[in-house]
Amino acid sequence: MPTSLSTLVDARAIVLLQDGRTRLWHEVQPEPARNESLEALVEVQHAANFALWHAEDDARRPSADDASIAAVKREIDRVNQVRNDTAERIDAWLLASLRKAAGQYPSMMERGDQHSETPGMMMDRLSILSLKLFHTREELDRATAPPGHHEWNAERFATLQEQRDDLARCLERLWTQVCAGERYFKQYRQLKMYNDPELNPVLYRGKI
């Protein structure tokens, strides 16, 4: 297994990137990288989840009128499409790297057991966990919180941290097994219908 390939997926670096951008983007407007490196794609994916998190908050604002909620929901649909598309792009990028390496290391493409969840999907889950941890930490530190709030959120934070540590280890293990030809994953297409004017009857009937 080529060393350069085995180190492509570094779960610790991904977690650090997501946490760093979560902190930064609460201070400045997100500007994810625009190139096609794996790091840039992870950043684009995290930016989509960041936008979705706060759009979902806005949709639940008690003072929001119907027009505002409708606008936010349309934005959620748009960004969620970006999120799903980026997970697919991450998987396509990794599979392209595997196919390129397979020319020199054909044993790497031995199929082994199929893994139902792709690396792009796992990175998406890590992204959401980064946001949950950040906002749970905010609740831990909220001075105006009612009695018991800190303790309850301390338990939530510990659970979320454990879940992310577990998931990061699973991602590392999956990639190691893929590189060793022991497991494989396929490119899965989300094939969403609700945003497609040719597939959503509410949209295409509106054009008639």
C-alpha positions in Angstrom: 0.0 0.0 0.0 1.6 3.4 -1.0 2.1 5.6 2.0 0.7 8.7 0.2 -2.6 6.9 -0.3 -2.9 5.5 3.2 -2.5 9.0 4.7 -5.1 10.6 2.5 -7.8 10.2 5.1 -6.6 11.6 8.4 -9.6 11.7 10.7 -7.8 13.7 13.4 -6.9 16.4 10.8 -10.5 16.4 9.6 -11.8 16.9 13.1 -9.3 19.7 13.8 -10.2 21.4 10.5 -14.0 21.2 11.2 -13.5 22.5 14.8 -11.3 25.3 13.7 -13.7 26.5 11.0 -16.6 26.2 13.4 -14.9 28.6 15.7 -13.7 30.9 12.9 -17.0 31.1 11.1 -18.8 32.3 14.3 -16.6 35.3 14.0 -16.3 35.9 10.2 -18.3 34.9 7.2 -17.5 31.4 5.9 -15.2 31.4 2.8 -14.4 27.8 2.1 -11.6 26.9 -0.2 -12.5 26.7 -3.9 -10.0 24.1 -5.2 -10.7 20.4 -5.6 -8.4 19.0 -2.9 -9.9 16.7 -0.3 -9.3 19.3 2.4 -11.2 21.9 0.4 -14.1 19.5 -0.2 -14.3 18.7 3.5 -14.4 22.5 4.2 -17.2 23.0 1.6 -19.2 20.2 3.2 -18.7 21.7 6.7 -19.7 25.2 5.4 -22.9 23.7 4.1 -23.7 22.1 7.5 -22.7 25.3 9.3 -25.2 27.2 7.1 -27.9 24.6 7.6 -27.5 24.7 11.4 -28.1 28.4 11.6 -30.9 28.4 9.0 -32.7 25.8 11.0 -32.4 28.1 14.0 -33.8 31.0 12.0 -36.8 28.9 10.8 -37.8 28.4 14.4 -37.5 32.0 15.4 -40.8 32.8 17.3 -41.0 36.3 15.7 -40.5 35.1 12.1 -43.4 35.7 9.7 -44.6 33.2 7.1 -42.7 34.8 4.3 -39.4 34.7 6.3 -39.9 31.0 7.2 -40.7 30.2 3.5 -37.5 31.9 2.4 -35.4 30.1 5.0 -36.9 26.7 4.1 -36.0 27.3 0.4 -32.4 28.2 1.5 -32.3 25.0 3.6 -33.3 23.0 0.5 -30.6 24.7 -1.6 -27.8 24.2 0.9 -28.8 20.7 1.7 -28.4 19.9 -2.0 -24.8 21.3 -1.7 -24.2 19.2 1.3 -25.3 16.0 -0.4 -23.5 16.8 -3.6 -20.3 17.5 -1.7 -20.4 14.1 0.1 -20.6 12.5 -3.3 -17.7 14.6 -4.6 -15.6 13.5 -1.6 -16.3 9.8 -2.4 -15.6 10.3 -6.1 -12.3 12.0 -5.2 -11.2 9.1 -3.0 -12.3 6.5 -5.5 -10.4 8.2 -8.2 -7.3 8.1 -6.0 -7.8 4.4 -5.4 -8.2 3.7 -9.0 -5.1 5.6 -9.9 -3.1 3.7 -7.2 -4.5 0.4 -8.3 -2.5 0.5 -11.5 0.6 0.0 -9.4 -1.0 -1.9 -6.6 -3.7 -4.1 -8.1 -4.2 -6.0 -4.9 -5.6 -2.8 -3.3 -8.8 -3.2 -5.3 -9.6 -6.6 -3.9 -13.2 -6.2 -2.9 -13.3 -7.9 0.4 -16.5 -6.9 2.4 -18.6 -4.0 1.3 -19.0 -1.1 3.7 -22.5 0.5 3.4 -21.5 3.9 4.6 -19.0 5.9 2.5 -16.2 8.1 3.8 -18.0 11.1 2.5 -21.0 10.2 4.6 -18.9 9.7 7.7 -17.1 13.0 7.2 -20.6 14.6 7.0 -21.5 13.1 10.4 -18.2 14.3 11.9 -19.1 17.8 10.6 -22.5 17.8 12.3 -20.9 16.5 15.6 -18.4 19.4 15.5 -21.3 21.8 15.4 -23.2 20.0 18.1 -20.1 20.1 20.4 -19.5 23.8 19.8 -23.1 24.8 20.6 -23.3 22.4 23.6 -20.1 24.1 24.9 -21.9 27.4 24.5 -24.7 26.1 26.7 -22.2 24.8 29.2 -20.8 28.3 29.6 -24.2 30.2 29.5 -24.2 32.3 32.6 -28.0 32.9 32.5 -28.9 29.2 32.3 -31.3 27.7 34.9 -30.2 25.3 37.6 -29.2 21.9 36.4 -28.6 23.2 32.8 -24.8 23.0 33.1 -24.8 19.4 34.5 -27.3 18.2 31.8 -25.2 19.7 29.0 -22.0 18.4 30.5 -23.5 14.9 30.1 -24.5 15.7 26.5 -21.1 17.0 25.7 -19.4 13.9 27.0 -21.7 11.7 25.0 -21.1 13.7 21.8 -17.4 13.7 22.3 -17.4 9.9 22.7 -19.6 9.5 19.6 -17.2 11.6 17.6 -14.1 9.8 18.8 -15.7 6.5 17.9 -16.7 7.7 14.5 -13.2 9.2 13.8 -11.7 5.8 14.7 -14.1 4.0 12.4 -13.3 6.3 9.5 -9.6 5.7 10.0 -10.1 2.0 10.2 -12.3 1.9 7.1 -9.7 3.7 5.0 -6.9 1.5 6.2 -9.0 -1.6 5.3 -9.9 -0.1 1.9 -6.2 0.6 1.2 -5.4 -3.0 2.2 -8.0 -4.4 -0.1 -10.0 -5.8 2.8 -13.1 -3.6 2.4 -14.6 -1.4 -0.3 -17.3 1.2 -0.8 -19.2 2.3 -3.8 -20.1 5.7 -5.1 -23.6 6.3 -3.9 -25.8 8.9 -5.5 -28.4 10.6 -3.4 -30.7 11.2 -6.4 -32.8 13.8 -4.5 -36.1 14.6 -6.2 -37.5 17.5 -4.3 -35.2 20.2 -5.9 -35.5 18.8 -9.4 -38.2 20.6 -11.5 -38.4 17.5 -13.7 -39.1 15.1 -10.9 -41.0 16.9 -8.2 -44.7 17.0 -9.3 -45.3 20.1 -7.3 -42.7 21.9 -9.4 -43.4 20.5 -12.9 -47.2 20.8 -12.5 -46.7 24.4 -11.7 -45.1 25.0 -15.1 -48.1 23.6 -17.0 
